[in-house]
């Protein structure tokens, strides 16, 4: 099968990590080409995750500086000529040239910018277009994103919670909405980097945005520390403006800021319990929880998005407070319970079962089945037209 995988850039994030995982898995069985126009704006560590041998089409002169300049020029031009979008014209020309060269059977776009690009380029081409949802599809602009909803052949959601929201979107009636959990390719067997510790290690891995619950994790840990005199530490893996601010506010030596890590599993291996008190409304299946489960760790996370289905018998759920953020008192209570080894052991037993649904082989098989089914339906409806 000839597959085009599209994503605008490879920033450091869960969607981008899954994209590289899926490209790696598909590449072993299919002819895969990637369209990543802002590749030079990508995070180097995420770029390094791309498998060798996969052709990648990018816009070579898109750098962090030139891309910002081009974006601003596009906005200026569109003020005078609203119907003309220079950036979309560029993507359309390149995507159509790629299709003429490779004659793709199917396209998979991830995140809204890439979906907008492929749907605009192939709006009038009989080519199967799919999008992998990462909780972003529910946040769209009616005018620029309209082409996505009138053109997509399938929307692939990572959790049933996402699929339920997707069914209220203005997708065309023929668009399939299906649920396929993320597949994991990582370093769960890598050696840990944390020094051995006689007490309990709570840890958190996430993007450096405030809504992931960094401050709530710290506040809850302080409450637990005040109630429990046994040794305890909190390890925070990630970076961003909100974390830089917290670094300046936190003085306790038992709170460790590890910064951004290319192999977070090496840190997770040293956790006793993984935390994710996120309040992001678009939360789907957080990669950090998959990493906790892959390493056999119990999880404490908020009851939001697809998280309840993820952790099963391997963790505890924390409700959101009236302000829409993780309930710190409830989080502290669950953490206090996890200071007892028996409670941790019981939940750790369920980690392997919870992780099983995130195997890459399982994920790949479901994607292949969907792609094959779409191709079969398309073939029965007629032949494809060229660009």
N, C-alpha and C positions, 0 to 999 in steps of 0.2 A: 504494500500500500504506500502511495506517495503522499506524505503529510507535510503541511506547512504549519509550523508552530510560531505564533506571533506574540511578542510582548515588547512594549515600548523601550524599556531599559531594564537593567538588572540591579535595582537598588537592594539594600539589605532588608529583607522582609519575608514573611511566611509565603506569600503568593509567589515571589521570585524563587524561593527555595523549592517549592513544589514544582514550578516550571522546569527548573534544571533537573529535578528528579525524574519528571515525566519524559523530558527529552532524552535523558540517559537511557531510560527503560525502553522507550519506543525505538530508539536508534539501533538497539540490538536485534530488532526483528523487522524493521521497516526502513524505507527511504525517507529520511527526515531532513528538512531544510528549515532554518530559523530566520525570521525577520525581526531584528532587534535594532531599529533605526538609531536610537540613542545609546548604542553599546558603549561608546567612549565616556558616557556619563555614569556608567555602572560602578557598583562597589567592586573593587578588585577581587575580594574574597569570593563574592558571588559569581563573578565572571570566571574565576578559576574552577568553579563547579561544573562548567559546561564540558561535556565530553568531547574529546578530540575526534576529528573525522566528520563532524557535523557541519555542513556549509552554513555560514551565518552571513546574511545580507544586512549591512548597516549603512548609515549615511556617514561617510568618513569625516566630513567636516563638522559634524555635530559634536562639539565639545561642551562642557558645562557653560563656558562663556558664549560661544557662538549660538548654542541652542537657546539661551536666554535672549540674545539679541534678535534671533530669527523669530522667536515667539512674540517679542514686542513689536517687531516690524509687521508681523501678521495681523496683530490687533489694530495697528495704525491703518493698514491697508483696508481692513474690513470695516473700519469706521466710514470710509468713503465708498467702498464697494462691498456691501454686506454679503452679496452672493458669491464672492470669490474668497477662497481659503487657500493661500499659497502652500501651507504645510500639507493640507490634505491632498492637494494636487500633486505634490512631490511623492507622498506615500502611494497614491493611486498609480502613478507612472511606474514606480519601482515594483509594486506588488503585481501589477499586470505583466510586467516584463518577466518577473519570476515565474508566473504561471505559464506564460508562453514557453519558457525554457524547460520547466519540469512537468507540466501537465498534472497538477495535483489532483488527488482524489478527494481530499478533505482538508479543511483548515481548522485549527484550534487556536483561538485567541484567549489571552488571559489579561484581566483588568480592562477597564473601560476604554482607555486610549487606543489600545491595540484592537479591541473589538470595533471601535468606531472606524479605524483605518481600514480593516479588511472588509467591513460591511459597505463602506462607501466605495471602495475600489471594485468590489464584485457585486454591487447591488443588482446589476442587470446581467450577471453571468451565472450560468447554471453550474455552480460550484457549491459543494456542501460547506456551510459555515457553522462552527460551534464556538461556544464561549464557556470557559470554566469560571464559575462564580466564586468570589472570595469575600462575599458580603458586600461587594461594591456595586452590584447590579441594581440594588434598591435605591441607590443615590444617583439619580440621573437628571440631566437637563432636558426638558421636553423637546426643544428644537434641535440642538446638535446631536442628541442621542436617538432621535426618532428613527434614523436609518437602521440602528441596531435592532430595534423591536419589530420593524417590518421586514427584516431580512434574515435573522438568525434561524437556523434549522434545528438547533438544540442548545439548551442551557444546562450545563452540568454543575450541579450544586454539591458541595462537600458534606452537607448535613441536611436532614429533613426540615430543620428549622428554616434554612435558607430556601428550600423548595417551596415551603408553605407561603413564604413572603413573595416568592417569584410568581406564584399563581395569580397574584393580584396585579401584576404588571401588564402593560399593554402589548404583550407579545402576540405575534400573529398566531392564529389558531393551529397552524400546522407545526409550530415549534414544539419540540419535545422538551419536557422538563424532567430531568432524572437526577438521582442522587448517587454519587460515587465518592466515598471517603478518600482523603488524601492517602498517597502511598509514601512510605518512609524509606529513604536511603541515607544512612548516617553512620556515625561512629560510636554506637552504643557499647562497643567492646574495647574502645580506646582506654588506655590507662588513665586513672584520675590524676588531677594536678593538685587538688587540695591536700594539705597535710592532714594526717590522721588526727582525730579529735575525740576526746573522751566523752563529750556531751552530744547534744542534738544539733544537727546542721539543717536549718531551713534555707532553701535556696529559691531563687526566681530568675528565669531567663525570659526576656521579652524585648521588643523594640523600645527605644527610649522616648516613649510618649506618655504623658501624665495619665491618660485614661487606662493604661495597662495596670495601674494600681500600685505603683512604686511607693508612694507616700503612705498608702493604707497598709502595705506590708510592713513598713518601718514602724508605724504607730502601733500596729497589733503586736509586733515583736517586742516592743518596749513594754506593753502591758503584760505579756507572758513573762518577760524577764523579771518584772516586779513581783509576780506571783510565784515564780518558780526559781529557786535559788541554785538549781543544778546548772552546770555549764551549758551554754547555748550560743550559737552564732547565726547570723543572717548573711547570706552571700548573694549579692545582686550582680547579675551578668547582663550587661547591655550598656548602651550609652546614648546620649542625646541631651538637649538643653535642659529638660526637667531633671535629669540625673545629675548634671553638672551643678544645678542649683542645690539639689539635695546634698551633694558632697560638701558644699560649703556650710550646710546647716547641721550636719551630723558629725559628732565628735566621738561617739562610742567606738572603742577598738574592736568590739565583737560584731560590728556591722561592716562588712567587707564589700567594697566596690571593685569588682573585677574588670569593669569596662567591657568593650565589645570584644567578642571572641569568635574566631572562625570555626572552632570545634567546640561548641557549647557542651556537647555530651561529656567531654573530659571533665567539666566542672560538675555536671549533673551526677556523674558517678560518685562524687563525694557528698552529695546531698543525702539526708535521711528523709526529707519531705520536700516536694516541689510545690511552689505557690504560684497562683496567677489570679489575683483579685481584680480582674479587668472589669471595666464598665462600658467598653466599646459596644454600641448598639449593633454594629455590623460584624461582631465577633462570630466566626464560623467554627473551624476546627483549629485552634491555635497550635502551631508547630511545637511550641515549648511543652505543651501537655503530651504530645506524641513522643517527644524526646524523654520526658519523665517516665512515661510508661515503657518505652524501649529499654530504659535502664533499670526497670523494675522498681520504680519509686512510687510511694503513695502520693496522692495529689489533694491539695486543698484549693478550690477555685470557685469563682462566682457562678451562680445559677443563671447563665445567660447564653444565648445562641445555641450552638451544638455541643457545648461543654457537658451538659448532663448525660447525653448519649455516649460521650467519649469515655468518661471515667468509670462508669458502671460501679462495680464493687471495689474499685481501686482508689476511691477517694471520698471526700466530703464536700458538700456544696454550701456556699455562703450566699445569703440573700443580699439584694441591694437595699440600701437604706433609703430614707425619704428623699435625700438629696441626689439620688440616682447613682451613688457610688457604693463600693463594697462596704457592708456593715462591719466596721472595725471591731466592735465588741464581739460579734458573732465569729469573725475571723480569728480573733485572739482566743476565744473559747475552743475552737477547733484545733488551733495550734497547741494550746495547753494540753488537750487530750492526746496529741501526738508526741508529747514529751515522754510518754510511757511506751516502752519498746513493744509491749504486747499489742497495743492498738496499731502501731506501725506495721508490725509483722502480719497482722490479719489483713490489712489493706494491700500490702505488697503482694500477697498471694494472688490477688485479683488483677494485678498489673499485666501479667502475661496474657490472660484472656482478653483484657481490654485492648491490649496492643495488637492482637491478632488481626483485627479488621483493618489495620493500617499497613499491612504488608504491601510492598510495591508490586509483588506478583499478582495479588488480588486486585489491586487498583488497575494495573495494566490490563489484566484480562477483561475487566468491566469496560474500560475505554475501548479496547479492541472490539468487543461485542457490540458496543454502541456504534462505533464507526462502521463496522461491517453491516449492521442493520440499516443504517442510514444510506449506505451505498446501494444496498439491495433495493430499498424502496425507491431511490433515485433512478436506478437503472430501469426499473419496471415502469417509471413514468416518462422515460424518454432519454435521449442522449444529451450530453452536456454541450454547450456552445462555447466557443473560444472568446477570449477578451477582445 
